[in-house]
Amino acid sequence: MILLLSLSFRNTPQKIREYFAFEKGEKERLLKSLCNEEIIDEAAVLITCNRTEIYISTGKDKGTGSIINLILEKCEAIIGHTIENLRDYLLCYTGKGAVSHIYKVSAGLDSMVIGEDQILGQVKDAIEFARECNTAGLYLNTLFRDAVTEAKKIKTETLISKSGVSTATLALRAAKDVLLSFDEKKLLIIGASGKIGNIVLKNALSYDFSNIYVTKRRHNIEMSPNGADRVSIIEYHDRYNYINEADIIISATGGPHFTLTKEHIENNIIKENKKVFIDLALPCDIDERIKDVNNIYYYNMDDMKKFADENNEKKKLSIEKANSMVEEGVEKFLKWALFQENLKVFSDTVENLEKEMSRIGEKKTLEHLFYRIRDNGSLEALQSIIDIFSV
């Protein structure tokens, strides 16, 4: 059985999701701790800025309640304390529902921005990390591989990913709603060498910013030659020196601590100037209290959802086709899993048929087999078998 627990933007506030934004070492501890339990055969964890999802494969008939309790205990052990009313935010999927969910996630159908491309790479990274931790085996490897394959097919055959919209581009849209124009405006990106920050930078280069300041974690920040002369790479510890100059400040690091605090911001800005602060990190980079400062407009990942609604509305036809393709892929995987789980049944059946053939001959053996199917199977099962042999 495949089981997954999901804490995502759909049902969980950002403040709760932050607890589950496990770092690499914590993810490894969680996966190995889970697979040390007899009830769990395989485990993988998918963590993005909008979700934490834990995937489990088990052949043990212990009931989902026991597994859910175990997963939550392991998570809270890493977090360091219990989280009040955690189950109110939890979505649990099993069997077909779990398989369908990872297919939709991989294709970007469950993303805040429908069809966003970044999630596909994150799904690949999640199963690769589980393999490195020796917690992914036959079932999760096959499930994730097939989900990724189907997602690529969906992105090729539908338009859900054609608009090029991502959370990063929505951030710039949010800023433009406030400032009306980017002409002669200045942008500061904290964490531009990270995945999300680099996407923000690439999109920003297509606008008329007069200057773009970026903090670096490494020197190989990708920049398009077109407009790259407007980009200045600054040291992270100098970030506050540029806040007063910048009209828009976007932070997207992977660090556990604030990159910007209210006290430091108040001391480094001219309060008469309108500024937009956008936090694309999880845990949060920017102290949320800054929204109380005069002329500051503050947005975080939860706020991005309303900017995604219009974009998602335009993709309805593509979403319908993509969902249909997901259903086909899910059915294919479930048939594979059912066959895999019953290999011994098929092996024993072949062995018994061979014995019967040697005793009464091939013709009578096959006749007896068909009568057995007729007498013991349901009407629907019998019709399915007739359809197969009629092809």
HUGIHU-V393389 format. One record per pair of residues at least 24 apart in sequence whose C-alpha atoms are under 8 Angstrom apart, sorted by the first residue. I is the first residue (numbers start at 1). GAP is how many residues later the second one is. If there is no record, write none. Layout:
BEGIN
i->I gap->GAP
i->I gap->GAP
END
This chain:
BEGIN
i->1 gap->56
i->1 gap->57
i->1 gap->58
i->1 gap->93
i->1 gap->94
i->2 gap->53
i->2 gap->54
i->2 gap->55
i->2 gap->56
i->2 gap->92
i->2 gap->93
i->2 gap->96
i->2 gap->97
i->3 gap->52
i->3 gap->53
i->3 gap->54
i->3 gap->61
i->3 gap->89
i->3 gap->90
i->3 gap->91
i->3 gap->92
i->3 gap->95
i->4 gap->49
i->4 gap->50
i->4 gap->51
i->4 gap->52
i->4 gap->88
i->4 gap->89
i->4 gap->90
i->4 gap->94
i->5 gap->48
i->5 gap->49
i->5 gap->50
i->5 gap->63
i->5 gap->85
i->5 gap->86
i->5 gap->87
i->5 gap->88
i->6 gap->45
i->6 gap->46
i->6 gap->47
i->6 gap->48
i->6 gap->84
i->6 gap->85
i->6 gap->86
i->7 gap->44
i->7 gap->45
i->7 gap->46
i->7 gap->82
i->7 gap->83
i->7 gap->84
i->8 gap->42
i->8 gap->43
i->8 gap->44
i->8 gap->45
i->9 gap->41
i->9 gap->42
i->9 gap->103
i->9 gap->293
i->11 gap->78
i->11 gap->79
i->11 gap->80
i->12 gap->77
i->12 gap->78
i->13 gap->289
i->14 gap->268
i->14 gap->287
i->14 gap->288
i->17 gap->33
i->17 gap->34
i->17 gap->35
i->17 gap->265
i->17 gap->266
i->18 gap->264
i->18 gap->265
i->18 gap->266
i->19 gap->60
i->19 gap->264
i->20 gap->32
i->20 gap->55
i->20 gap->59
i->21 gap->26
i->21 gap->27
i->21 gap->28
i->21 gap->31
i->21 gap->261
i->21 gap->262
i->22 gap->25
i->26 gap->52
i->28 gap->105
i->30 gap->44
i->30 gap->45
i->30 gap->48
i->31 gap->99
i->31 gap->102
i->31 gap->104
i->32 gap->101
i->32 gap->102
i->32 gap->103
i->33 gap->41
i->34 gap->36
i->34 gap->37
i->34 gap->40
i->35 gap->100
i->39 gap->28
i->40 gap->27
i->41 gap->94
i->42 gap->93
i->42 gap->94
i->42 gap->95
i->42 gap->97
i->42 gap->98
i->43 gap->87
i->43 gap->92
i->43 gap->93
i->43 gap->97
i->44 gap->82
i->44 gap->83
i->44 gap->85
i->44 gap->86
i->44 gap->91
i->44 gap->92
i->44 gap->96
i->45 gap->81
i->45 gap->82
i->45 gap->85
i->46 gap->76
i->46 gap->77
i->46 gap->80
i->47 gap->75
i->47 gap->79
i->48 gap->71
i->48 gap->74
i->49 gap->231
i->49 gap->232
i->49 gap->233
i->49 gap->252
i->50 gap->62
i->50 gap->232
i->50 gap->251
i->55 gap->85
i->56 gap->84
i->57 gap->82
i->57 gap->83
i->96 gap->234
i->96 gap->238
i->99 gap->44
i->99 gap->231
i->100 gap->226
i->100 gap->227
i->100 gap->230
i->102 gap->42
i->102 gap->45
i->103 gap->44
i->103 gap->45
i->103 gap->47
i->103 gap->48
i->103 gap->223
i->103 gap->226
i->103 gap->227
i->104 gap->47
i->104 gap->219
i->104 gap->222
i->106 gap->41
i->106 gap->42
i->106 gap->45
i->107 gap->40
i->107 gap->41
i->107 gap->43
i->107 gap->44
i->107 gap->45
i->107 gap->47
i->107 gap->48
i->108 gap->43
i->109 gap->210
i->109 gap->213
i->109 gap->214
i->112 gap->55
i->112 gap->193
i->112 gap->196
i->113 gap->52
i->113 gap->53
i->113 gap->54
i->113 gap->192
i->113 gap->195
i->113 gap->196
i->113 gap->198
i->113 gap->199
i->114 gap->46
i->114 gap->47
i->114 gap->194
i->114 gap->197
i->114 gap->198
i->114 gap->201
i->115 gap->40
i->115 gap->45
i->115 gap->46
i->116 gap->45
i->116 gap->48
i->116 gap->49
i->116 gap->50
i->117 gap->44
i->117 gap->49
i->120 gap->28
i->120 gap->31
i->123 gap->25
i->124 gap->24
i->139 gap->198
i->143 gap->190
i->146 gap->183
i->146 gap->187
i->147 gap->182
i->150 gap->175
i->150 gap->176
i->150 gap->179
i->154 gap->168
i->154 gap->171
i->158 gap->160
i->158 gap->163
i->158 gap->164
i->159 gap->156
i->159 gap->159
i->160 gap->155
i->160 gap->158
i->160 gap->159
i->165 gap->146
i->167 gap->137
i->168 gap->28
i->168 gap->29
i->168 gap->31
i->168 gap->32
i->168 gap->35
i->168 gap->112
i->169 gap->30
i->169 gap->31
i->169 gap->34
i->170 gap->134
i->170 gap->137
i->170 gap->138
i->171 gap->107
i->171 gap->133
i->172 gap->28
i->172 gap->32
i->173 gap->134
i->174 gap->130
i->174 gap->133
i->175 gap->73
i->175 gap->101
i->178 gap->98
i->178 gap->119
i->182 gap->25
i->182 gap->26
i->182 gap->27
i->183 gap->24
i->183 gap->25
i->183 gap->26
i->183 gap->27
i->184 gap->24
i->184 gap->25
i->184 gap->26
i->184 gap->27
i->185 gap->24
i->185 gap->25
i->185 gap->26
i->185 gap->61
i->185 gap->62
i->185 gap->63
i->186 gap->24
i->186 gap->25
i->186 gap->26
i->186 gap->27
i->186 gap->59
i->186 gap->60
i->186 gap->61
i->186 gap->62
i->187 gap->24
i->187 gap->25
i->187 gap->26
i->187 gap->59
i->187 gap->60
i->187 gap->61
i->187 gap->62
i->187 gap->63
i->188 gap->24
i->188 gap->25
i->188 gap->26
i->188 gap->54
i->188 gap->55
i->188 gap->58
i->188 gap->59
i->188 gap->60
i->188 gap->61
i->188 gap->62
i->189 gap->24
i->189 gap->25
i->189 gap->26
i->189 gap->60
i->189 gap->61
i->189 gap->62
i->189 gap->63
i->190 gap->24
i->190 gap->25
i->190 gap->26
i->190 gap->46
i->190 gap->49
i->190 gap->59
i->190 gap->60
i->190 gap->61
i->190 gap->62
i->190 gap->63
i->191 gap->24
i->191 gap->25
i->191 gap->26
i->191 gap->60
i->191 gap->61
i->191 gap->62
i->192 gap->24
i->192 gap->29
i->192 gap->60
i->193 gap->24
i->193 gap->25
i->193 gap->27
i->193 gap->28
i->193 gap->29
i->194 gap->58
i->194 gap->59
i->194 gap->60
i->196 gap->56
i->196 gap->84
i->197 gap->54
i->197 gap->55
i->197 gap->56
i->198 gap->24
i->213 gap->29
i->215 gap->24
i->240 gap->24
i->240 gap->25
i->240 gap->28
i->241 gap->27
i->243 gap->25
i->243 gap->26
i->244 gap->24
i->244 gap->25
i->244 gap->26
i->246 gap->29
i->247 gap->27
i->247 gap->28
i->247 gap->29
i->248 gap->27
i->248 gap->28
i->248 gap->29
i->248 gap->30
i->249 gap->26
i->249 gap->27
i->249 gap->28
i->249 gap->29
i->250 gap->27
i->250 gap->28
i->250 gap->29
i->250 gap->30
i->251 gap->27
i->251 gap->28
i->251 gap->29
i->251 gap->30
i->251 gap->34
i->251 gap->35
i->252 gap->27
i->252 gap->28
i->252 gap->29
i->252 gap->33
i->253 gap->28
i->253 gap->32
i->254 gap->27
i->254 gap->28
i->254 gap->29
i->255 gap->28
i->255 gap->30
i->256 gap->27
i->256 gap->28
i->256 gap->29
i->257 gap->26
i->257 gap->27
i->257 gap->28
i->258 gap->26
i->258 gap->27
i->258 gap->28
i->258 gap->29
i->259 gap->26
i->259 gap->27
i->260 gap->25
i->260 gap->26
i->260 gap->27
i->261 gap->25
i->261 gap->26
i->261 gap->29
i->262 gap->25
i->262 gap->26
i->262 gap->27
i->262 gap->28
i->265 gap->25
i->266 gap->27
i->271 gap->24
END
